[in-house]
Every structure is written in C-alpha cells, then in structure tokens.
C-alpha cells in the first residue's frame, strides 16, 4: 500500500476500542454484519426506468448473503417483461453484492435491485423481526390464487369520466352507474382462478361463469340503473 509523503511524516496516534458495526435486525436476531454472508432477509422494492414509462416490483429472499428466491413483477413496458424473464434466471444463486453489480438488462429492474440492497444491508427487511425469516417460496404468497400479480388499471378523462379496467379482484366486465351516472359498482371475472379451473379440467364456459363476482352497489336493488362495458362504451 502506498502512502503520501505527508502521511509518511506523521507520527502514530493509537486507536481506541474497536466496536465494530452497529447490529441490525435480521430474521429475529441482532446481527453485526462484517461480510455479505452475514446478511439474511426477505423484502420487496420498487424500481423505475429513466423515462419512467415502466416500473418493477422485485421480491428477494436472501439467506446467508445468497439470493435463494426472486419474484419479478413488471408493469407498463413490454420490453421489461422480457428483461424480467432474464433477471429471474440470473438472480438466484448470486450474492446480493453480485446481483447489485449485475446488468439486469432493464433500468427499472436494476433500480429495484439497488433499492432492495439498501433495505437488506440496513436491516429494513420485511422479516427483520420474524424468527428464522420466511421459507423459500414465500414470495408466491403475494400472488394469491392462480399465481397472478395484483394489478389495478383505471383510465379516465375529464370529458367522459372514469373507466375501471382491472382491479385486485380481476378483469372488469361491466361498470354499474347510478341515477346520477356515477360509478357505483362493477362486475369482474377472477382470471387466475378461472384459468386454474380450466387447467384442472373444468370447461372454459363453466369456469368463466363460476368466477364472476361483483363489488359495490352493482344490483338494481342497490341503486344501479345502467351498466356499461368500460372498454367499449
């Protein structure tokens, strides 16, 4: 190691006690992290690309510094979905330091990785105070029945008002309007559960009908006077 001339001329001053890093909460324990292998936790983070035309929600389950599980959810950019497919193959098996310095192709996924890295190494994970953390596969629980991401898609204009297109419950089929032409409820189909039923042998028509539901004041008795297709009307 090279020292400057000025440093070489300095006298030595003894260093006091070495306390090490402050402990951080990890999976129900207080850990002094000296190395990447000292880091564990499950957490989520959001990333966005430079034009801000799309975003990524990334979920990582880290055990002893290694990413053992990754869930990549993307929105708003078709190219990002293909980048997510690559990231899903790249991330598991890497240390969080390797993953931070890996080109995950898409800006939004890279930013999400950066945000998660900060949460994880500072002990701000979802499992900071959960004994032993969560098992590998816990990320799938966020997806629910049919393993589909929860998506909300709403479009509106000042002239024509709001259109509900997709909500957490599913794909919107009809929007109910009251006597004042205000949205008061909607009918939806649970796409995840419907497709799961079809995969298990139920006829598409039967699966479709079995997974239709409503929310709000959708019936005539509850004040709905008109129904519109939000994509056509």
Residue frames as qw, qx, qy, qz and C-alpha x, y, z in Angstrom:
[[0.000, 0.888, 0.459, 0.000, 0.00, 0.00, 0.00],
 [0.434, 0.327, -0.002, 0.840, 1.36, 3.41, -0.91],
 [0.254, -0.805, -0.401, 0.357, 1.15, 6.42, 1.42],
 [0.294, 0.889, 0.039, 0.348, 1.64, 10.05, 0.50],
 [0.490, 0.330, -0.401, 0.700, 4.77, 11.87, 1.69],
 [0.299, -0.528, 0.178, -0.775, 2.68, 13.90, 4.12],
 [0.879, -0.351, -0.096, -0.308, 1.22, 10.80, 5.76],
 [0.842, 0.126, -0.380, 0.362, 4.63, 9.12, 5.99],
 [0.249, 0.431, -0.374, 0.783, 5.94, 12.06, 8.04],
 [0.565, -0.560, -0.016, -0.605, 3.08, 11.89, 10.57],
 [0.066, -0.290, 0.863, -0.408, 3.55, 10.32, 13.98],
 [0.427, -0.255, -0.835, -0.236, 1.31, 7.42, 15.00],
 [0.415, -0.263, 0.361, -0.793, -1.63, 8.02, 17.32],
 [0.041, 0.041, 0.992, -0.112, -3.01, 4.85, 18.93],
 [0.459, -0.260, -0.486, -0.697, -6.56, 3.87, 18.05],
 [0.458, -0.232, 0.543, -0.664, -9.13, 3.33, 20.79],
 [0.519, 0.082, 0.827, -0.199, -11.52, 0.41, 21.17],
 [0.231, 0.090, -0.683, -0.687, -12.90, -1.20, 18.01],
 [0.517, 0.127, 0.562, -0.633, -16.63, -1.64, 18.50],
 [0.231, 0.166, 0.890, 0.356, -17.43, -3.00, 15.03],
 [0.199, -0.294, -0.470, -0.808, -20.63, -2.25, 13.12],
 [0.478, -0.069, 0.399, -0.779, -23.92, -1.47, 14.82],
 [0.256, 0.135, 0.957, 0.002, -26.13, -4.57, 14.98],
 [0.436, 0.072, -0.308, -0.843, -29.04, -4.78, 12.55],
 [0.680, 0.041, 0.577, -0.450, -32.24, -6.85, 12.92],
 [0.410, 0.316, -0.725, -0.454, -32.26, -9.95, 10.72],
 [0.688, -0.114, -0.662, -0.274, -34.88, -12.67, 10.92],
 [0.733, -0.618, -0.221, -0.176, -35.43, -12.24, 14.64],
 [0.788, -0.297, -0.104, 0.530, -31.77, -11.77, 15.59],
 [0.006, -0.975, 0.152, 0.164, -29.45, -8.79, 16.10],
 [0.889, 0.159, 0.173, 0.393, -26.52, -9.29, 13.75],
 [0.156, -0.806, 0.306, 0.482, -23.22, -7.42, 13.38],
 [0.832, 0.517, 0.191, 0.064, -22.67, -7.72, 9.64],
 [0.359, -0.663, 0.461, 0.468, -18.99, -7.92, 8.68],
 [0.145, -0.176, 0.816, 0.531, -19.39, -9.87, 5.45],
 [0.502, 0.046, -0.391, -0.770, -22.02, -10.41, 2.77],
 [0.496, -0.124, -0.856, -0.077, -22.71, -13.89, 4.19],
 [0.088, -0.186, -0.676, 0.708, -23.92, -12.22, 7.39],
 [0.353, 0.142, -0.026, -0.924, -26.97, -10.82, 5.59],
 [0.008, 0.294, 0.946, 0.140, -30.40, -12.53, 5.50],
 [0.253, 0.413, 0.413, -0.771, -33.97, -11.37, 4.94],
 [0.269, 0.487, 0.740, 0.379, -36.98, -11.21, 2.64],
 [0.044, 0.602, 0.214, -0.768, -38.14, -7.87, 1.30],
 [0.478, 0.674, 0.518, 0.222, -39.77, -6.04, -1.60],
 [0.204, -0.537, 0.094, 0.813, -38.75, -2.96, -3.54],
 [0.526, 0.767, 0.361, -0.072, -39.86, -0.83, -6.48],
 [0.412, -0.317, 0.382, 0.764, -37.71, 0.36, -9.39],
 [0.467, 0.804, 0.274, -0.246, -38.38, 2.61, -12.36],
 [0.693, 0.246, 0.297, 0.609, -36.63, 3.36, -15.64],
 [0.273, -0.204, 0.031, 0.940, -35.20, 6.72, -16.70],
 [0.177, -0.250, -0.428, -0.851, -38.19, 7.70, -18.93],
 [0.295, 0.061, 0.665, -0.684, -40.45, 6.46, -16.07],
 [0.602, 0.107, -0.400, -0.683, -42.60, 4.59, -18.55],
 [0.831, -0.135, -0.519, -0.145, -42.50, 1.35, -16.57],
 [0.339, -0.641, 0.535, -0.433, -41.81, 0.01, -13.11],
 [0.667, 0.095, -0.738, 0.039, -40.69, -3.21, -11.45],
 [0.657, -0.582, 0.285, -0.386, -41.61, -4.72, -8.09],
 [0.584, 0.359, -0.713, 0.146, -38.84, -7.06, -7.00],
 [0.774, -0.536, 0.175, -0.289, -39.08, -9.53, -4.11],
 [0.521, 0.463, -0.688, 0.200, -35.92, -11.25, -2.86],
 [0.847, -0.515, 0.042, -0.124, -35.47, -13.89, -0.18],
 [0.384, 0.673, -0.564, 0.285, -31.82, -13.79, 0.95],
 [0.891, -0.454, 0.013, -0.012, -30.26, -16.47, 3.15],
 [0.727, -0.443, 0.255, 0.459, -26.65, -16.06, 4.35],
 [0.101, -0.609, 0.349, 0.706, -25.95, -13.48, 1.67],
 [0.122, 0.003, 0.839, 0.530, -27.26, -15.63, -1.21],
 [0.553, 0.158, -0.041, -0.817, -30.43, -14.83, -3.15],
 [0.246, 0.013, 0.969, -0.033, -32.44, -18.05, -2.86],
 [0.254, 0.618, 0.744, 0.011, -35.74, -16.75, -4.27],
 [0.035, -0.224, 0.156, 0.961, -36.71, -13.94, -6.64],
 [0.301, 0.663, 0.684, -0.037, -40.08, -12.67, -7.76],
 [0.157, -0.176, 0.258, 0.937, -40.00, -10.09, -10.57],
 [0.257, 0.706, 0.654, -0.093, -43.23, -8.23, -11.36],
 [0.237, -0.102, 0.271, 0.927, -43.31, -5.58, -14.10],
 [0.234, 0.748, 0.569, -0.250, -45.81, -3.00, -15.30],
 [0.178, 0.888, 0.077, -0.417, -46.15, -0.60, -18.18],
 [0.178, 0.716, -0.568, -0.365, -43.38, -1.70, -20.55],
 [0.963, 0.193, -0.040, -0.183, -43.47, -4.73, -22.83],
 [0.580, 0.559, -0.529, 0.267, -39.67, -4.92, -23.12],
 [0.260, -0.550, 0.604, -0.515, -39.38, -5.01, -19.35],
 [0.908, -0.120, 0.215, -0.338, -41.30, -8.30, -19.17],
 [0.888, 0.361, -0.244, 0.147, -38.62, -9.98, -21.30],
 [0.199, 0.619, -0.549, 0.524, -35.90, -8.42, -19.15],
 [0.634, -0.422, 0.400, -0.510, -37.73, -9.81, -16.10],
 [0.989, 0.089, -0.061, -0.099, -37.53, -13.30, -17.61],
 [0.639, 0.485, -0.428, 0.416, -33.76, -12.92, -17.84],
 [0.156, -0.589, 0.481, -0.630, -33.48, -11.43, -14.34],
 [0.861, -0.280, 0.149, -0.396, -35.48, -14.35, -12.95],
 [0.954, 0.162, -0.181, 0.176, -32.80, -16.73, -14.24],
 [0.430, 0.598, -0.369, 0.566, -29.87, -14.51, -13.28],
 [0.305, -0.694, 0.281, -0.588, -30.65, -13.58, -9.66],
 [0.888, -0.412, 0.112, -0.174, -31.00, -16.85, -7.67],
 [0.926, 0.010, -0.037, 0.375, -27.64, -18.20, -6.54],
 [0.398, 0.576, -0.151, 0.698, -25.89, -14.82, -6.58],
 [0.355, -0.391, -0.477, 0.702, -24.82, -12.90, -3.50],
 [0.098, 0.902, 0.389, -0.161, -26.63, -9.61, -3.06],
 [0.213, -0.722, 0.300, 0.585, -23.36, -7.84, -3.87],
 [0.326, -0.006, 0.769, 0.550, -23.01, -9.77, -7.14],
 [0.205, 0.663, 0.709, 0.128, -26.63, -9.03, -8.02],
 [0.052, -0.883, -0.139, 0.445, -26.17, -5.31, -7.32],
 [0.080, -0.660, 0.491, 0.563, -23.32, -5.26, -9.85],
 [0.403, 0.175, 0.840, 0.318, -25.02, -7.46, -12.45],
 [0.253, 0.142, -0.300, -0.909, -26.60, -5.86, -15.52],
 [0.366, 0.315, 0.829, -0.282, -30.22, -6.94, -15.16],
 [0.289, 0.358, 0.670, 0.583, -30.89, -5.50, -18.66],
 [0.092, -0.772, -0.462, -0.427, -33.74, -3.17, -17.68],
 [0.090, 0.451, -0.306, 0.834, -33.21, 0.12, -15.80],
 [0.624, -0.478, -0.012, -0.618, -36.30, -0.44, -13.68],
 [0.940, -0.210, -0.265, 0.043, -35.12, -3.88, -12.53],
 [0.591, 0.259, -0.355, 0.677, -31.64, -2.52, -11.80],
 [0.169, -0.501, 0.205, -0.824, -33.13, 0.31, -9.72],
 [0.823, -0.407, -0.130, -0.374, -35.33, -2.16, -7.84],
 [0.869, -0.014, -0.356, 0.344, -32.22, -4.24, -7.07],
 [0.287, 0.394, -0.322, 0.812, -30.47, -1.13, -5.75],
 [0.469, -0.503, 0.081, -0.721, -33.41, -0.23, -3.52],
 [0.924, -0.283, -0.218, -0.135, -33.64, -3.77, -2.15],
 [0.698, 0.208, -0.413, 0.547, -29.90, -3.89, -1.50],
 [0.015, -0.464, 0.307, -0.831, -30.19, -0.80, 0.71],
 [0.729, -0.421, -0.018, -0.540, -33.13, -2.24, 2.63],
 [0.946, -0.086, -0.307, 0.056, -31.44, -5.59, 3.16],
 [0.631, 0.215, -0.404, 0.626, -28.00, -4.39, 4.29],
 [0.099, -0.408, 0.297, -0.857, -29.50, -1.82, 6.65],
 [0.048, -0.157, -0.910, 0.381, -31.80, -4.38, 8.29],
 [0.408, 0.222, 0.162, -0.871, -35.02, -2.87, 6.94],
 [0.227, -0.015, -0.880, -0.416, -36.44, -6.12, 5.54],
 [0.662, -0.315, -0.261, -0.628, -39.99, -7.40, 5.92],
 [0.882, -0.238, -0.407, 0.022, -38.61, -10.23, 8.06],
 [0.186, 0.619, -0.483, 0.591, -36.32, -8.16, 10.29],
 [0.355, -0.345, 0.610, -0.618, -38.14, -9.30, 13.43],
 [0.915, 0.031, -0.091, -0.393, -39.51, -12.65, 12.19],
 [0.570, -0.492, 0.657, 0.015, -37.69, -15.57, 13.78],
 [0.569, -0.049, 0.751, 0.331, -35.84, -17.55, 11.07],
 [0.158, 0.312, -0.402, -0.846, -37.42, -15.37, 8.39],
 [0.781, 0.310, 0.165, -0.516, -39.67, -16.90, 5.75],
 [0.732, -0.042, 0.643, 0.221, -39.20, -20.17, 3.84],
 [0.045, -0.249, 0.607, 0.753, -38.11, -20.20, 0.21],
 [0.045, -0.393, -0.832, -0.388, -41.28, -19.83, -1.84],
 [0.070, -0.591, -0.556, 0.580, -42.89, -17.26, 0.45],
 [0.031, 0.292, -0.239, -0.925, -42.85, -14.69, -2.38],
 [0.146, -0.230, -0.814, -0.512, -45.55, -16.65, -4.19],
 [0.108, -0.550, -0.747, 0.356, -47.99, -15.90, -1.37],
 [0.047, 0.447, 0.033, -0.893, -48.19, -12.31, -2.62],
 [0.166, 0.081, -0.657, -0.731, -49.69, -13.56, -5.88],
 [0.602, 0.102, 0.414, -0.675, -52.70, -15.39, -4.48],
 [0.741, 0.239, 0.615, -0.121, -54.93, -17.85, -6.30],
 [0.723, 0.653, 0.206, 0.090, -53.75, -18.65, -9.81],
 [0.635, -0.343, 0.181, 0.668, -50.37, -17.03, -9.13],
 [0.341, 0.694, 0.312, 0.552, -51.14, -13.72, -10.87],
 [0.279, -0.011, -0.248, 0.928, -49.78, -10.32, -9.89],
 [0.027, 0.751, 0.571, -0.330, -52.31, -7.94, -8.37],
 [0.269, 0.133, 0.341, 0.891, -52.94, -5.25, -10.95],
 [0.157, 0.738, 0.483, -0.445, -55.10, -2.15, -10.95],
 [0.274, 0.113, 0.476, 0.828, -55.80, -0.43, -14.28],
 [0.114, 0.769, 0.513, -0.364, -58.00, 2.68, -14.30],
 [0.301, 0.199, 0.369, 0.856, -58.49, 5.12, -17.20],
 [0.033, 0.784, 0.532, -0.319, -60.33, 8.42, -17.05],
 [0.281, 0.321, 0.251, 0.869, -60.85, 11.69, -18.94],
 [0.079, 0.216, 0.342, -0.911, -62.37, 14.98, -17.89],
 [0.448, 0.090, -0.328, -0.827, -64.99, 14.73, -20.63],
 [0.716, -0.052, -0.581, -0.384, -66.06, 11.08, -20.31],
 [0.705, -0.546, 0.251, -0.377, -65.18, 10.18, -16.73],
 [0.304, -0.517, 0.797, -0.069, -63.64, 7.04, -15.27],
 [0.867, 0.175, -0.373, -0.281, -63.31, 3.50, -16.63],
 [0.596, -0.484, 0.630, -0.119, -62.36, 0.63, -14.31],
 [0.656, 0.467, -0.531, -0.265, -60.47, -1.91, -16.43],
 [0.761, -0.016, -0.625, 0.174, -58.84, -4.22, -13.90],
 [0.438, -0.718, 0.277, -0.464, -58.88, -4.34, -10.11],
 [0.176, -0.444, 0.848, -0.229, -57.36, -6.60, -7.46],
 [0.732, 0.104, 0.555, -0.382, -60.39, -8.90, -7.80],
 [0.607, 0.159, 0.700, 0.341, -59.87, -9.37, -11.53],
 [0.140, 0.113, 0.528, 0.830, -60.74, -8.25, -15.06],
 [0.298, 0.377, 0.396, -0.782, -63.66, -5.80, -15.12],
 [0.236, 0.345, 0.836, 0.357, -66.59, -6.88, -17.29],
 [0.069, -0.743, -0.467, -0.475, -69.15, -4.18, -16.51],
 [0.160, -0.010, -0.401, 0.902, -69.32, -0.94, -14.53],
 [0.113, -0.691, -0.714, 0.001, -72.59, -0.03, -12.82],
 [0.079, 0.247, -0.015, 0.966, -73.84, 3.57, -12.92],
 [0.013, 0.483, 0.716, -0.504, -76.42, 5.11, -10.58],
 [0.245, 0.818, 0.521, -0.001, -79.16, 7.62, -11.42],
 [0.050, -0.934, 0.119, 0.333, -76.58, 10.41, -11.49],
 [0.782, 0.579, -0.203, 0.107, -74.37, 8.47, -13.96],
 [0.154, -0.746, 0.615, -0.207, -71.74, 7.95, -11.26],
 [0.600, 0.185, -0.778, 0.026, -69.89, 4.63, -10.99],
 [0.605, -0.490, 0.303, -0.550, -71.31, 2.71, -8.04],
 [0.795, -0.225, 0.558, -0.078, -70.10, -0.87, -8.57],
 [0.393, 0.558, -0.623, -0.383, -68.60, -3.32, -11.01],
 [0.972, 0.012, 0.185, -0.142, -68.68, -6.91, -12.21],
 [0.059, 0.721, -0.679, -0.126, -65.44, -8.83, -12.63],
 [0.976, 0.074, -0.198, -0.057, -64.02, -12.22, -13.53],
 [0.554, -0.681, 0.471, 0.092, -61.24, -13.75, -11.44],
 [0.642, 0.613, -0.429, -0.168, -58.77, -14.59, -14.21],
 [0.022, 0.503, -0.841, 0.196, -56.33, -16.50, -12.01],
 [0.528, -0.009, 0.750, -0.397, -58.96, -18.79, -10.50],
 [0.766, 0.480, 0.075, -0.421, -60.72, -19.19, -13.86],
 [0.536, 0.610, -0.576, -0.096, -57.57, -20.31, -15.67],
 [0.170, -0.362, 0.871, -0.287, -56.64, -22.57, -12.76],
 [0.701, 0.172, 0.534, -0.441, -60.03, -24.29, -13.05],
 [0.738, 0.579, -0.188, -0.290, -59.60, -24.71, -16.82],
 [0.243, 0.579, -0.775, 0.062, -56.16, -26.26, -16.28],
 [0.297, -0.159, 0.870, -0.359, -57.75, -28.74, -13.90],
 [0.081, 0.179, 0.944, 0.266, -60.31, -29.88, -16.48],
 [0.242, 0.628, 0.539, -0.506, -63.29, -27.57, -16.00],
 [0.451, 0.592, 0.501, 0.442, -64.83, -26.36, -19.26],
 [0.265, 0.119, -0.002, 0.957, -63.94, -22.74, -20.15],
 [0.314, -0.517, -0.355, -0.713, -67.60, -21.67, -20.12],
 [0.701, -0.566, -0.433, -0.007, -68.25, -23.24, -16.72],
 [0.617, -0.214, -0.242, 0.717, -65.02, -21.86, -15.27],
 [0.098, 0.325, 0.134, 0.931, -65.88, -18.39, -16.58],
 [0.475, -0.588, -0.361, -0.545, -69.36, -18.37, -15.04],
 [0.755, -0.465, -0.415, 0.203, -68.13, -19.78, -11.72],
 [0.571, -0.222, -0.160, 0.774, -65.60, -16.98, -11.28],
 [0.021, 0.578, 0.243, 0.779, -67.74, -13.93, -11.94],
 [0.353, -0.528, -0.584, 0.506, -68.34, -11.66, -8.96],
 [0.054, 0.816, 0.249, 0.519, -69.49, -8.14, -8.17],
 [0.436, -0.225, -0.400, 0.774, -68.38, -5.32, -5.91],
 [0.059, 0.072, 0.081, -0.992, -70.19, -2.26, -4.60],
 [0.504, 0.410, 0.458, -0.607, -73.77, -1.33, -5.49],
 [0.036, -0.181, 0.780, 0.598, -74.00, -3.41, -8.63],
 [0.088, 0.417, 0.900, 0.089, -77.59, -4.69, -8.49],
 [0.129, -0.546, -0.401, -0.724, -80.72, -2.75, -9.47],
 [0.566, -0.682, -0.462, -0.004, -81.93, -3.13, -5.88],
 [0.594, -0.458, -0.140, 0.646, -78.82, -1.29, -4.65],
 [0.046, 0.842, 0.067, -0.533, -79.32, 1.68, -6.95],
 [0.279, -0.226, 0.650, 0.669, -77.63, 0.68, -10.22],
 [0.555, 0.601, 0.303, -0.489, -79.68, 1.90, -13.18],
 [0.663, 0.704, -0.212, -0.140, -77.26, 1.32, -16.05],
 [0.792, -0.334, 0.415, 0.299, -74.34, -0.98, -16.94],
 [0.467, 0.822, -0.272, -0.179, -71.52, -0.17, -19.36],
 [0.922, 0.072, 0.037, 0.380, -68.67, -2.12, -20.88],
 [0.297, -0.855, 0.111, 0.410, -65.68, 0.05, -19.82],
 [0.454, -0.263, 0.587, 0.616, -63.73, -0.92, -22.95],
 [0.240, 0.375, 0.722, 0.529, -66.49, -0.30, -25.49],
 [0.087, -0.818, -0.514, -0.244, -68.87, 2.30, -24.10]]
